[in-house]
């Protein structure tokens, strides 16, 4: 056997051992820990204004911190940080093993806060009632993103168990990501002297195009969210008495939204909310479309359409579908207020209508600037001189979240990712943009412009983060953990 063959055989042997360790860690330690985690309704501050009094975010932080410390990883130190008035954050660091001091740092990221319950769960499931069935762990937050801290530490354990070297590693596990990460910049600023020279970021809060290969996220959209409210009366009035004279608050709200969106096509009208799609991302979308085909749109739970068949997407072209959900702005109404329940809906002209808006932005559009522009667009020159207000989410000076476009892959990382995908999934690496938002990525890209990024996750087809029946695909989680370990071992 020549030298290249011996090297290849050594990699395969290490990969097999990493896979075996990761699978055992999930079965024996991670699934039980996540089962307990799912049962805790640790909602993000946007959805639980009294989070500090309720103590649920603190509880999942304590549980995760205790689990990490119980592993007794050599060289590990962990702190739970609590800046005044902000959500808690776990910071851990693991000294380099078998590497010289002063090298680059690997930063691992995840979050423990959760989205609210939502409705429509299967009768035998619920957001806070974990159920492990056929390799799927159901319940809110397991896949988005409770598993991350457990998988990250287990990946390091897998390396150390095989005697493989690794760089210095730090971890940031926050608790306000689902609220747009308003507290994260303060923590990053406080921790910056301790983060070191970050050479690789491993973010475990993203998705996968399928469960058959490792997927690298190449871009993330930004987001502006907030409440649009139209007030026309101080109290409700009999609709037969007032309609035709008093304009409907709902109709005014529709007029205001017409400034933002073409309701016939869904295209957002302000050009400032669009950006030019880089040619490389279009080519990647074509390659991903060739892998996924119609599953790009068939993966969603379509209702019956007008003719009894399924409702249809905005496009059945897989390439355009991928670009629509990753590089084009879109508007969603995610909540409403001012409406009575249907059973209590009398003949009353309602005094106000309020919508919760979620505006997804292309990766290269600034989130704060978009928030300011959206507020002006919606509030100025209100029809009928109605009281129209838009209150964007976030803190003063940091409204909205900016998206992210991945830097060009270094040759070593591209080779390591592809090798890990082939070793643990038996298929090459896939590249995919994601329509969701991870505010940390744009923050780290600004603070560490030379860092490489491994953004990946377990949110594959039908995993349904934020919605009913959310699940974590445990077999994929096992392979992803082993793949992360292998990539970290390959860091120069």
C-alpha positions in Angstrom: 0.0 0.0 0.0 1.5 3.3 -1.1 1.5 6.5 1.1 -1.6 8.1 -0.4 -3.5 4.8 0.1 -2.4 4.5 3.7 -3.5 8.1 4.4 -6.9 7.5 2.8 -7.3 4.3 4.9 -6.3 6.2 8.1 -9.0 8.8 7.3 -11.6 6.1 6.8 -10.7 4.4 10.0 -10.9 7.7 12.0 -14.2 8.5 10.3 -15.7 5.2 11.3 -14.6 5.7 14.9 -16.0 9.2 15.0 -19.3 7.9 13.6 -19.4 5.2 16.2 -18.7 7.6 19.1 -21.3 10.2 17.8 -24.0 7.6 17.4 -23.5 6.3 20.9 -23.4 9.8 22.3 -26.8 10.6 20.7 -28.4 7.4 21.9 -27.0 7.5 25.5 -26.7 11.1 26.3 -28.0 13.6 23.7 -31.6 12.3 23.1 -32.3 12.0 26.9 -31.0 15.5 27.5 -33.1 16.9 24.5 -36.2 15.1 25.8 -35.9 17.0 29.0 -35.2 20.2 27.2 -38.2 20.0 24.9 -40.5 19.7 27.9 -39.5 23.2 29.1 -41.5 26.0 27.4 -38.5 28.3 27.3 -39.9 30.8 24.8 -37.8 33.7 23.5 -38.3 37.1 25.1 -40.3 38.3 22.1 -42.9 35.7 23.0 -42.6 35.9 26.8 -42.2 39.4 28.1 -41.8 38.0 31.7 -39.1 35.5 30.8 -36.9 36.7 33.7 -39.7 36.1 36.2 -40.7 32.8 34.8 -37.1 31.5 34.9 -37.5 29.0 32.0 -34.6 30.4 29.9 -32.5 30.2 33.0 -33.5 26.7 33.6 -32.5 25.4 30.1 -29.3 27.3 30.4 -28.5 25.7 33.8 -29.4 22.2 32.4 -27.2 22.6 29.4 -24.3 24.0 31.4 -24.6 21.2 33.9 -24.6 18.6 31.1 -21.5 20.1 29.5 -19.6 20.3 32.8 -20.6 16.7 33.6 -18.8 15.5 30.5 -15.4 16.5 32.1 -13.9 17.3 28.8 -10.1 17.9 29.3 -9.3 21.6 28.9 -12.9 22.8 29.2 -14.0 25.9 31.1 -17.6 27.1 31.1 -19.3 30.2 32.4 -22.9 31.4 32.3 -22.8 35.1 31.6 -25.6 37.5 32.6 -25.3 41.1 31.5 -27.7 43.4 33.3 -31.1 43.4 31.7 -30.2 40.8 29.1 -30.8 37.2 28.5 -28.2 34.7 29.7 -25.5 33.2 27.5 -23.3 30.2 27.9 -19.6 30.7 27.0 -17.2 27.8 27.0 -13.7 27.3 25.9 -11.7 24.1 25.3 -7.9 24.3 25.1 -6.2 23.1 21.9 -5.1 19.5 22.0 -2.0 18.4 20.1 -1.6 21.8 18.5 0.7 24.7 19.3 -0.7 27.5 21.4 -1.6 30.8 19.7 -3.3 29.2 16.7 -6.7 30.1 15.3 -9.8 29.5 17.3 -12.9 27.5 16.2 -16.1 29.2 17.4 -19.2 27.0 17.8 -22.7 28.6 18.0 -26.2 27.6 19.0 -29.2 28.9 20.9 -31.6 27.6 23.6 -34.6 29.9 23.3 -37.7 28.7 21.4 -40.6 29.8 19.3 -44.1 29.8 20.7 -46.5 26.8 20.6 -48.4 27.4 17.3 -51.5 25.2 16.6 -52.2 22.2 14.4 -50.1 19.6 16.2 -50.9 15.9 15.6 -53.2 14.6 18.2 -50.6 12.5 19.9 -47.9 15.3 19.8 -47.5 18.7 21.4 -44.8 21.4 21.6 -43.8 20.6 25.2 -44.5 16.8 25.1 -41.5 15.2 23.6 -42.0 12.0 21.7 -39.3 9.8 20.1 -40.7 7.8 17.2 -38.9 6.1 14.3 -35.8 8.1 14.7 -37.6 11.4 14.9 -37.6 13.4 18.2 -40.8 15.6 18.1 -41.3 18.8 20.1 -40.5 22.5 20.1 -36.9 23.5 20.0 -35.0 20.2 19.7 -34.0 20.8 16.1 -34.1 24.6 16.4 -31.7 24.8 18.2 -31.5 22.9 21.4 -29.3 20.1 20.0 -26.5 22.4 19.0 -24.6 22.7 22.4 -24.9 18.9 23.0 -23.7 18.0 19.5 -20.8 20.6 19.5 -19.4 19.3 22.8 -19.9 15.6 21.7 -18.0 16.3 18.5 -15.0 17.5 20.5 -15.3 14.5 22.8 -15.3 12.2 19.7 -12.0 13.8 18.6 -10.4 13.4 22.0 -11.6 9.8 22.4 -9.7 8.9 19.2 -6.6 10.9 20.3 -7.0 13.3 17.3 -5.7 16.9 17.6 -7.9 19.9 17.4 -7.5 23.7 17.7 -8.7 25.9 20.6 -12.5 25.9 20.6 -15.0 28.4 22.1 -18.7 28.2 22.3 -21.5 30.8 22.3 -24.9 29.5 23.2 -27.4 32.4 23.4 -31.0 32.7 24.5 -32.6 35.4 22.3 -32.0 34.2 18.8 -35.7 33.8 18.0 -36.1 37.4 19.0 -33.5 38.6 16.5 -30.5 38.3 18.9 -30.7 41.8 20.3 -28.5 40.9 23.3 -25.8 39.1 21.3 -23.8 42.2 20.2 -23.2 43.2 23.8 -22.0 39.8 24.7 -19.7 39.6 21.6 -18.2 43.0 22.5 -17.7 41.9 26.1 -16.1 38.5 25.1 -14.1 39.8 22.1 -10.7 39.7 24.0 -11.4 36.1 24.9 -12.6 34.8 21.6 -9.2 34.9 20.1 -8.4 34.9 16.4 -11.5 33.1 15.0 -10.5 31.1 11.9 -13.6 28.9 11.6 -17.2 29.4 12.7 -19.3 26.3 13.2 -23.0 27.3 13.3 -25.4 24.5 14.0 -28.6 26.4 13.5 -29.4 25.9 9.8 -31.0 23.4 7.5 -30.5 20.6 5.0 -31.9 20.1 1.5 -32.4 16.4 2.2 -31.2 13.8 4.8 -28.8 12.1 2.3 -25.7 14.3 2.4 -24.0 17.1 4.4 -25.4 20.5 3.4 -23.5 23.7 3.7 -25.5 26.9 4.0 -24.1 29.6 1.6 -26.4 32.5 2.5 -29.1 33.6 4.9 -31.8 36.2 4.5 -32.2 39.1 6.8 -35.5 40.1 8.5 -37.6 43.0 9.6 -40.5 42.1 11.9 -43.0 44.3 13.7 -46.6 45.3 14.3 -48.5 47.4 11.8 -51.7 48.9 13.4 -54.5 50.9 11.8 -56.9 52.7 14.1 -60.0 54.5 12.9 -62.5 54.5 15.8 -62.2 54.7 19.6 -64.7 51.8 19.9 -66.6 49.4 17.8 -69.8 50.6 16.0 -72.8 48.7 14.6 -71.8 47.9 11.0 -75.2 48.7 9.6 -75.0 52.1 11.2 -71.4 53.1 10.3 -70.3 51.1 7.2 -70.2 53.2 4.1 -69.4 56.3 6.1 -66.6 55.0 8.5 -63.9 53.3 6.4 -62.9 49.8 7.5 -59.6 49.6 9.3 -58.9 46.4 7.4 -59.4 48.1 4.1 -57.0 50.9 5.1 -54.5 48.3 6.2 -54.8 46.6 2.8 -54.2 49.9 1.1 -51.1 50.5 3.2 -49.7 47.1 2.4 -50.3 47.7 -1.3 -47.5 50.2 -1.0 -45.2 47.4 0.0 -46.3 44.3 -2.0 -47.9 43.5 -5.3 -50.7 41.3 -4.0 -51.1 39.6 -7.4 -47.5 38.3 -7.6 -46.1 38.8 -4.1 -43.2 40.9 -5.4 -42.1 43.6 -3.0 -42.3 47.0 -4.7 -39.5 49.1 -3.1 -36.3 48.4 -5.1 -34.3 49.2 -1.9 -35.5 45.8 -0.5 -34.0 43.9 -3.4 -30.4 43.2 -4.4 -28.4 41.7 -7.3 -28.0 38.0 -6.9 -24.3 37.0 -7.2 -23.6 34.8 -10.2 -22.0 32.1 -8.1 -25.2 31.8 -6.0 -27.3 31.3 -9.2 -25.0 28.6 -10.3 -25.2 26.9 -6.9 -29.0 27.1 -7.0 -28.9 25.3 -10.4 -26.7 22.6 -9.0 -28.9 22.2 -5.9 -32.1 22.1 -8.1 -30.5 19.3 -10.1 -30.2 17.3 -6.8 -33.6 18.1 -5.2 -35.8 18.6 -8.3 -39.5 19.1 -7.5 -38.8 18.4 -3.8 -37.9 22.1 -3.6 -41.6 22.8 -3.5 -43.3 19.4 -2.9 -41.8 19.2 0.6 -44.4 21.5 2.0 -47.8 20.4 3.4 -50.0 21.8 0.7 -53.8 22.0 1.3 -56.3 21.0 -1.4 -56.8 23.6 -4.1 -59.9 24.8 -5.9 -60.0 21.8 -8.2 -59.4 19.2 -5.5 -55.7 18.9 -6.3 -52.9 20.5 -4.2 -52.5 24.2 -4.0 -49.7 25.4 -6.2 -46.4 27.3 -5.4 -45.4 30.6 -6.8 -43.3 28.7 -9.3 -42.6 25.0 -10.1 -39.2 25.8 -11.5 -36.8 24.4 -8.9 -34.1 27.0 -9.6 -36.5 30.0 -9.3 -38.0 28.4 -6.2 -34.6 28.2 -4.5 -33.8 31.8 -5.4 -37.3 33.0 -4.3 -36.8 31.6 -0.8 -33.2 32.7 -0.4 -32.4 35.8 -2.4 -35.6 37.6 -2.9 -37.6 39.7 -0.3 -41.0 38.4 0.8 -43.7 39.5 3.1 -45.6 37.2 5.5 -48.4 38.1 8.0 -47.7 35.9 11.0 -50.3 37.2 13.4 -53.4 39.5 13.8 -55.2 41.4 16.5 -58.4 43.3 16.7 -60.6 40.5 15.4 -63.0 38.6 17.6 -63.2 34.8 17.5 -65.5 33.7 14.7 -68.2 32.4 17.2 -68.3 35.9 18.8 -68.1 38.0 15.6 -71.2 40.2 15.7 -72.2 42.9 13.2 -69.7 45.4 14.4 -67.3 47.7 12.5 -64.1 47.1 14.4 -62.1 50.1 15.7 -58.7 48.8 14.7 -56.8 46.1 12.8 -53.2 45.0 13.7 -51.0 42.6 11.8 -47.6 41.1 12.8 -45.4 41.4 9.7 -42.4 39.3 8.9 -40.4 40.8 6.0 -37.5 38.6 4.8 -34.7 40.5 3.2 -32.0 39.4 0.7 -28.6 38.6 2.2 -27.0 41.8 1.0 -29.7 44.3 2.3 -29.0 46.1 5.6 -31.7 45.1 8.1 -31.7 48.4 10.1 -31.9 50.6 7.1 -34.8 48.4 5.8 -36.6 48.8 9.1 -36.4 52.6 9.0 -37.5 52.6 5.3 -40.4 50.3 6.0 -41.7 52.4 8.9 -41.7 55.5 6.7 -43.4 53.7 3.8 -46.2 52.4 6.0 -46.9 55.4 8.2 -46.6 58.4 5.9 -49.8 60.0 4.3 -52.2 57.6 6.0 -55.5 57.1 4.0 -58.5 58.9 5.6 -56.0 60.4 8.1 -56.2 57.2 10.1 -53.7 56.5 12.9 -51.2 54.1 11.2 -48.2 52.9 13.2 -45.5 50.4 12.5 -43.4 49.3 15.5 -40.4 47.3 14.3 -38.9 44.7 16.6 -35.4 45.2 18.1 -33.6 47.8 20.2 -33.0 51.4 19.3 -30.1 51.6 16.9 -30.4 47.9 16.0 -33.8 47.4 14.3 -34.1 44.4 12.0 -31.5 41.7 11.3 -29.1 41.8 8.3 -28.6 38.7 6.3 -25.4 37.0 5.3 -23.5 35.8 2.2 -20.8 33.3 2.9 -17.2 34.1 2.0 -15.4 32.0 -0.6 -14.4 28.6 0.8 -10.8 28.1 1.5 -9.5 25.0 -0.3 -8.8 23.1 2.9 -12.4 23.6 4.2 -14.0 22.7 0.9 -12.0 19.5 0.8 -12.7 18.7 4.4 -16.4 19.3 4.1 -16.7 17.1 1.0 -14.6 14.3 2.6 -16.8 14.4 5.7 -19.9 14.2 3.6 -18.7 11.3 1.6 -17.4 9.5 4.8 -20.5 9.9 6.9 -23.3 10.1 4.3 -21.9 8.4 1.3 -22.6 11.4 -0.9 -20.8 14.6 -1.8 -21.4 18.0 -0.1 -24.5 20.0 -1.1 -24.7 23.8 -1.2 -27.9 25.6 -0.3 -29.0 29.1 0.7 -31.5 29.3 3.5 -34.5 31.7 3.7 -34.2 32.1 7.5 -32.1 34.4 9.6 -29.2 33.9 12.0 -28.2 37.4 13.1 -24.9 36.1 14.5 -23.5 35.4 11.1 -23.5 39.0 9.9 -22.1 40.1 13.2 -19.2 37.6 13.0 -18.6 38.3 9.4 -18.1 42.0 10.3 -16.0 41.2 13.4 -13.9 38.4 11.8 -13.8 39.1 8.1 -11.1 36.4 7.4 -13.0 33.6 9.2 -14.3 30.6 7.3 -17.9 29.5 8.0 -19.4 26.1 8.4 -23.1 26.8 8.7 -25.2 23.7 8.8 -28.0 22.0 10.7 -30.6 19.3 11.0 -33.7 21.2 9.7 -34.4 19.1 6.6 -37.6 18.3 4.8 -40.8 18.4 6.9 -38.9 19.1 10.1 -41.1 22.2 10.4 -39.2 24.5 12.7 -41.5 27.1 14.3 -44.6 25.2 13.2 -46.6 22.1 14.3 -45.0 18.7 14.6 -41.4 20.0 14.6 -39.0 17.2 14.8 -35.3 16.5 15.0 -34.0 13.8 12.5 -31.8 11.9 15.0 -29.9 9.7 12.4 -29.0 12.9 10.5 -27.9 14.5 13.8 -25.6 11.6 14.5 -23.9 11.9 11.1 -23.7 15.7 11.3 -21.9 15.5 14.7 -19.3 13.1 13.3 -18.9 15.3 10.2 -18.3 18.4 12.4 -15.7 16.5 14.4 -13.9 15.5 11.2 -13.9 19.0 9.8 -12.6 20.5 13.1 -9.8 17.9 13.0 -8.9 19.1 9.5 -8.4 22.7 10.6 -4.9 23.9 9.7 
